[in-house]
Amino acid sequence: MNNTIPGPGRIETLRRLMPVPFAKFPEFMRYLTQEHGQTAAFSLPWRSYVFVNEPASIKDVFVTQQHLFSKSLGARTLRLLLGDGLLTSENPKHKQMRRIVQPAFHRERIARYMEIMAACGDEFVGRLEPGKSFDAHAAMTQLTLRIATLTLFGSDESAASQQVSRALAILMEEFPLVLGPFGAIRQRLPLPATRRFYRARRDLDAIVYGMIARRRADGIGRGDALSMLLAASDAETGERPDDEQIRDEVMTLFLAGHETTANALTWTLYLLAQNPDVDARLGEAAADGDRDYVMRVARESMRLYPPAWIIGREAKTDVTLVDGSFIAKGTTVFISPLVLHRRADTFPDPDRFDPDRWIGFEPPPFAYVPFGGGARRCIGEEFAWGELALLLTVFARTYRFERTSSAPVGTSPLVTLRPDGPVAMRALPRSRRSPSAIRPAIAVGDSITN
């Protein structure tokens, strides 16, 4: 017999979520777990939802019964900018494009990408003015933007990458409103924000298609992801992606490789500034080439502030989860790493930033999912861990970062988990030590999986 899922009534749900439901979801989901348990149902006038915060049921959604779910409305909305890339496409196209894109993340290519990351990190550190306040989020965004540009396009397409970044920022601002009750109507009204978005997308398409055309014309392989996509074909069918599909994958890789890492680095610096003992140990680890400690810092930061803070699926048919919970066809299922990673029964003292909790500890399967899980787990996971750990090493061996404001930094839950404003910091030189062999913080081929 199917279990009825507990949850709040519609009036209580509306009271807690309106006027912009998406922005209030983190607080609302914490309320659900406190009052209604780890699986809870709620509804709004336009859609029914189930929030799942139980690892066994999350495995059901991601793996065991994944064929019964499709991407959610949020992912479909992202198609306005990203098209039909890996993040938004459904099978069979998703499977095919994953086979085509996978070589871009081969070990040898990642080794080349890490050389670019290290050079860009050294350049960033060299430009820092000790003691001068700067916005860490803006700085990390610019740094990861440059890295994504070089690894994706193989050249410094500064003007193009800035325009890509602006278009992404516009989408971030519109995303919560598009998911609201009048989202479909907003997309059709000539509102200033809507016109700005579509104008940015047109400009963006012109830039990306222009780069694709120039690269096809010169026929030069530069070891970057775009060159690989232009030369790629499906190993099973021999089919080659057309320009539209390459455009969609380029935009998807750019978002995943730029926006999420900038947020992860910002939150890590924020946590380190509040935990000087951890920061001091990180400085020693960076100088000594102790990648284990650097990775524990990265892993703990991604636990507390996962950039991909919410993941949605839509039931294509009636589904019964492993615990007996019944989910009706058309219901949107939410999994939130932001809430899941703070379960006290999995992570004692869950709000504490404690990299040493990872010594000899491995959480239960699907209790830690910063990159999702199953067949749709992020294809760039190894790239992201490598970039985060290597840049932390480059920063920490020279500087420690101190906040210049005591005001708390809140979260802005958009497509990714951004800070809700500037994160003012200053870089202070670390005391000099005898130099030791400094290695990248993560070796190519190393990975952290659950």
C-alpha positions in Angstrom: 0.0 0.0 0.0 1.4 3.4 -0.9 2.3 5.8 1.9 0.8 9.2 2.0 3.5 11.9 2.1 3.1 14.4 4.9 3.4 18.1 4.3 1.9 21.6 4.9 -1.4 22.8 3.5 -1.6 25.0 0.5 -2.3 28.2 2.6 0.7 27.6 4.8 2.8 26.9 1.7 1.7 30.1 0.0 2.3 32.1 3.2 5.9 30.8 3.5 6.9 31.0 -0.2 5.2 34.0 -1.8 5.8 36.3 -3.6 8.9 34.6 -5.2 8.8 30.9 -4.3 12.2 29.9 -5.7 14.1 32.5 -3.6 12.5 31.2 -0.4 13.0 27.5 -1.1 16.1 26.9 1.2 14.4 28.2 4.3 11.1 26.4 3.3 12.9 23.1 2.8 14.5 23.3 6.2 11.1 24.0 7.7 9.8 20.9 5.9 12.4 18.6 7.4 11.8 20.0 10.9 8.0 19.8 10.8 7.2 17.0 8.3 10.2 14.7 8.0 12.8 13.9 5.3 10.2 13.4 2.5 7.4 16.0 2.3 4.7 17.0 -0.1 3.4 20.5 -0.8 1.6 22.2 -3.6 1.1 25.6 -5.2 -1.9 26.5 -7.4 0.1 25.8 -10.5 2.1 22.6 -9.5 2.6 19.8 -7.0 5.9 19.1 -5.4 7.7 16.5 -3.3 10.9 17.3 -1.4 13.1 14.3 -0.9 16.0 14.5 1.6 16.5 10.7 2.3 19.6 9.2 0.6 17.9 5.9 -0.2 15.0 7.7 -2.0 17.5 10.0 -3.7 19.2 7.0 -5.2 15.8 5.9 -6.4 15.3 9.1 -8.3 18.9 9.4 -9.6 19.5 5.7 -10.4 17.1 2.9 -9.7 14.0 4.5 -11.2 15.7 7.3 -13.2 13.9 6.2 -16.3 10.6 7.3 -14.7 11.7 10.9 -14.3 12.5 13.7 -16.7 14.2 17.1 -16.2 12.1 19.6 -14.3 10.6 22.9 -15.3 13.7 24.7 -14.0 16.0 22.8 -16.4 13.6 23.3 -19.3 13.6 27.1 -18.5 17.4 27.0 -18.8 17.0 26.0 -22.4 16.2 29.7 -23.1 19.9 30.3 -22.9 21.7 26.9 -22.9 19.6 25.2 -25.6 19.6 21.4 -25.7 23.0 20.8 -24.1 24.0 18.1 -21.5 22.4 20.0 -18.6 18.9 20.3 -20.2 18.6 17.5 -22.8 16.7 14.3 -22.4 17.5 10.8 -23.6 18.4 9.6 -26.2 20.1 12.9 -27.1 21.7 13.2 -23.6 23.3 9.8 -23.9 24.7 10.5 -27.3 26.0 13.9 -26.5 27.6 12.6 -23.3 29.6 10.1 -25.4 30.6 12.9 -27.7 31.6 15.4 -25.0 33.3 12.9 -22.7 36.7 13.1 -24.5 36.9 16.8 -23.6 37.5 15.5 -20.0 40.0 12.8 -20.7 42.9 12.7 -18.3 45.4 14.1 -20.8 43.1 17.0 -21.6 42.5 17.8 -17.9 46.3 17.8 -17.4 46.5 20.5 -20.1 43.6 22.4 -18.5 45.3 22.3 -15.1 48.4 24.0 -16.6 46.1 26.8 -17.8 44.5 27.0 -14.4 47.8 27.3 -12.6 49.1 30.0 -14.9 45.9 32.0 -14.5 46.0 31.5 -10.7 49.6 32.7 -10.6 48.7 35.7 -12.7 45.8 36.6 -10.4 47.9 36.3 -7.3 50.6 38.5 -8.9 48.0 41.3 -9.5 46.7 41.3 -5.9 47.5 44.4 -3.9 48.2 43.4 -0.3 45.8 45.0 2.2 43.6 46.5 -0.4 39.9 45.6 -0.2 38.3 43.8 -3.2 35.1 41.9 -3.9 36.1 38.2 -3.7 33.0 37.1 -5.7 33.7 39.5 -8.5 37.3 38.5 -8.5 36.7 34.8 -8.6 34.1 35.3 -11.3 36.7 37.1 -13.5 39.3 34.5 -12.8 37.2 31.5 -13.6 35.8 33.3 -16.6 39.3 33.6 -18.0 40.1 29.9 -17.3 36.8 28.8 -18.9 37.6 31.0 -22.0 41.0 29.5 -22.4 40.1 25.9 -21.8 36.9 26.1 -23.9 38.0 28.3 -26.8 41.8 27.9 -26.7 42.3 31.6 -27.0 41.7 34.8 -25.1 38.2 35.7 -26.4 37.8 38.4 -23.8 35.0 40.4 -25.4 33.1 37.2 -26.2 33.5 35.7 -22.7 32.4 39.0 -21.0 29.2 39.0 -23.1 28.6 35.4 -22.3 29.0 36.2 -18.6 26.6 39.2 -18.9 23.9 37.0 -20.5 24.3 34.4 -17.8 23.9 37.1 -15.1 20.7 38.3 -16.8 19.3 34.7 -16.8 20.2 34.3 -13.1 18.2 37.4 -12.3 15.2 36.3 -14.3 15.2 32.7 -13.3 13.2 32.9 -10.1 10.5 35.0 -11.8 10.3 32.7 -14.8 9.6 29.8 -12.4 6.8 31.6 -10.7 3.1 31.4 -11.5 3.3 34.0 -14.3 6.6 32.8 -15.7 5.3 31.7 -19.1 3.4 35.0 -19.5 6.5 37.0 -18.5 8.5 35.4 -21.3 6.0 36.7 -23.9 5.5 40.3 -22.5 7.8 43.1 -23.8 9.1 43.8 -20.3 12.5 45.6 -20.1 14.1 42.6 -18.4 12.7 40.2 -21.0 13.8 42.4 -23.9 17.3 42.6 -22.3 17.5 38.9 -22.0 16.5 38.1 -25.6 18.8 40.8 -26.9 21.7 39.4 -24.9 20.9 35.9 -26.2 20.9 37.1 -29.8 24.2 38.8 -29.4 25.5 35.7 -27.6 24.5 33.5 -30.5 26.2 35.7 -33.0 29.5 35.5 -31.0 29.4 31.8 -30.5 28.4 30.9 -34.0 31.0 33.3 -35.3 33.7 31.5 -33.3 32.5 28.1 -34.6 32.6 29.4 -38.2 36.1 30.8 -37.8 37.4 27.6 -36.2 35.8 25.4 -38.9 37.4 27.6 -41.5 41.0 27.6 -40.1 40.8 23.9 -39.2 43.4 24.2 -36.4 43.1 22.0 -33.4 44.2 23.9 -30.3 43.7 21.3 -27.6 40.6 23.1 -26.3 37.0 21.8 -25.8 35.6 23.6 -28.9 38.3 22.1 -31.2 37.4 18.7 -29.8 33.6 19.2 -30.3 34.2 20.3 -33.9 36.2 17.1 -34.6 34.0 14.8 -32.6 31.6 12.1 -33.7 29.5 9.6 -31.9 31.5 6.4 -31.5 28.4 4.2 -31.8 26.6 5.9 -34.7 29.3 8.0 -36.4 27.0 11.0 -36.2 28.6 14.4 -35.9 27.1 17.3 -33.9 25.9 20.3 -36.0 26.7 23.9 -35.2 23.5 24.4 -33.2 24.3 21.4 -30.9 27.9 22.6 -30.6 26.6 26.0 -29.6 24.4 24.4 -26.9 27.2 22.3 -25.5 29.7 25.2 -25.5 27.2 27.3 -23.5 26.5 24.5 -21.1 30.2 23.9 -20.4 30.8 27.6 -20.0 28.1 27.9 -17.4 29.3 24.8 -15.5 33.0 25.6 -15.7 32.7 29.3 -14.8 29.7 30.2 -12.7 29.8 27.2 -10.3 33.5 27.3 -9.6 33.5 31.0 -9.0 30.8 30.5 -6.3 32.7 27.5 -4.8 35.9 29.5 -4.5 34.1 32.5 -3.0 32.4 30.5 -0.4 35.6 28.7 0.5 37.5 32.0 1.0 34.5 33.2 3.1 34.7 30.1 5.3 38.5 30.3 5.6 38.3 33.9 6.7 36.0 32.9 9.6 38.2 30.0 10.6 41.8 31.2 10.9 43.0 27.8 12.3 41.8 26.0 9.2 43.3 28.7 7.0 46.7 28.4 8.7 46.7 24.7 8.1 45.7 25.2 4.5 48.7 27.6 4.1 51.0 24.9 5.4 49.4 22.3 3.2 49.8 24.5 0.2 53.5 25.1 0.9 54.1 21.4 1.6 52.1 20.0 -1.4 49.7 18.2 1.0 46.9 17.7 -1.4 44.9 15.6 1.1 44.3 18.5 3.4 43.5 20.9 0.5 40.9 18.4 -0.8 39.4 18.1 2.6 38.9 21.9 2.7 37.4 21.8 -0.8 35.1 18.9 0.1 33.9 20.5 3.3 33.2 23.8 1.6 31.2 22.0 -1.1 29.3 20.4 1.7 28.2 23.6 3.3 27.8 25.7 0.1 27.2 23.4 -2.9 26.9 25.7 -6.0 24.3 23.2 -7.5 22.1 23.7 -4.5 18.9 22.2 -5.9 18.1 19.5 -8.4 14.7 18.9 -9.9 13.1 16.0 -11.6 9.5 15.5 -13.0 7.6 12.2 -12.7 6.7 11.0 -16.2 4.3 8.5 -14.6 3.1 7.5 -11.2 6.1 6.4 -9.1 6.5 4.6 -5.8 9.8 5.2 -4.0 11.7 2.7 -2.0 10.1 3.9 1.2 6.6 3.5 -0.2 6.1 7.2 -0.9 3.7 7.7 -3.8 4.5 10.4 -6.4 1.8 11.2 -8.9 2.6 11.7 -12.6 3.6 15.4 -13.3 4.8 16.0 -9.8 8.1 17.9 -9.5 10.6 16.2 -7.1 13.3 18.3 -5.5 16.6 17.2 -4.0 18.6 19.9 -2.3 22.3 19.2 -1.5 22.2 22.5 0.5 19.8 20.9 3.0 20.9 17.2 2.5 24.6 18.0 3.4 23.5 19.5 6.8 21.7 16.5 8.1 23.0 16.1 11.7 22.7 12.3 11.6 25.1 12.1 8.7 27.4 15.1 9.6 27.5 15.8 13.3 27.6 19.5 14.2 26.6 20.1 10.6 27.0 23.9 10.4 30.6 23.7 11.6 33.3 24.1 8.9 35.5 21.1 9.8 37.7 19.6 7.0 39.0 17.0 9.4 35.5 15.4 9.5 36.6 13.7 6.2 39.5 11.8 7.8 38.6 8.2 7.5 34.9 9.1 6.9 32.7 8.4 3.9 29.1 9.4 4.1 26.4 6.9 3.0 25.7 6.7 -0.7 23.7 9.7 -2.0 24.1 11.6 1.3 26.7 13.8 -0.3 25.9 14.8 -3.9 27.5 18.1 -4.8 27.6 17.0 -8.5 24.4 15.1 -8.6 24.3 11.4 -9.2 23.5 8.6 -11.6 23.8 8.8 -15.3 23.4 12.6 -15.2 26.1 13.2 -12.7 28.2 16.2 -13.8 30.5 15.3 -16.6 33.0 17.9 -15.4 33.3 16.8 -11.8 37.0 15.9 -12.0 37.7 19.2 -13.8 35.9 21.1 -11.1 37.6 19.4 -8.2 40.9 20.0 -9.8 40.3 23.7 -10.5 39.0 24.3 -7.0 41.9 22.5 -5.2 44.6 23.9 -7.5 43.5 27.5 -7.2 43.2 27.2 -3.4 46.8 25.9 -3.3 48.0 28.8 -5.5 46.2 31.4 -3.3 47.1 29.9 0.1 50.8 29.4 -0.4 51.2 33.2 -0.8 48.2 34.9 0.9 45.6 34.6 3.6 42.3 36.4 3.1 40.6 38.5 5.7 37.1 40.0 5.5 36.9 43.8 5.6 33.3 43.9 6.8 31.6 42.2 9.7 28.2 42.1 7.9 27.1 38.5 7.4 27.0 37.3 3.8 23.7 35.6 3.0 22.9 33.2 0.1 21.2 34.1 -3.1 19.6 30.9 -4.3 19.4 31.4 -8.1 20.4 28.9 -10.7 23.5 28.4 -8.5 24.1 29.4 -4.9 25.6 32.9 -5.1 26.4 35.3 -2.3 23.6 37.9 -1.8 26.0 40.8 -2.3 29.7 41.7 -2.5 32.1 39.7 -0.4 34.7 42.3 0.7 38.1 40.9 1.5 41.8 41.8 1.5 44.8 39.6 0.9 47.5 39.6 3.5 50.9 38.0 2.8 51.7 34.8 4.7 54.9 34.6 6.7 57.7 33.3 4.5 58.8 29.7 4.8 61.5 27.7 3.3 60.3 26.7 -0.1 59.3 23.1 -0.7 58.2 21.2 -3.7 54.8 22.6 -4.5 52.6 20.1 -6.5 49.1 20.7 -7.8 46.5 20.1 -5.1 44.9 17.3 -7.0 46.7 14.9 -9.3 45.2 14.2 -12.7 43.0 11.1 -12.4 42.3 11.6 -8.7 38.7 12.2 -7.9 36.4 12.3 -4.9 33.2 10.2 -5.3 30.5 9.1 -3.0 
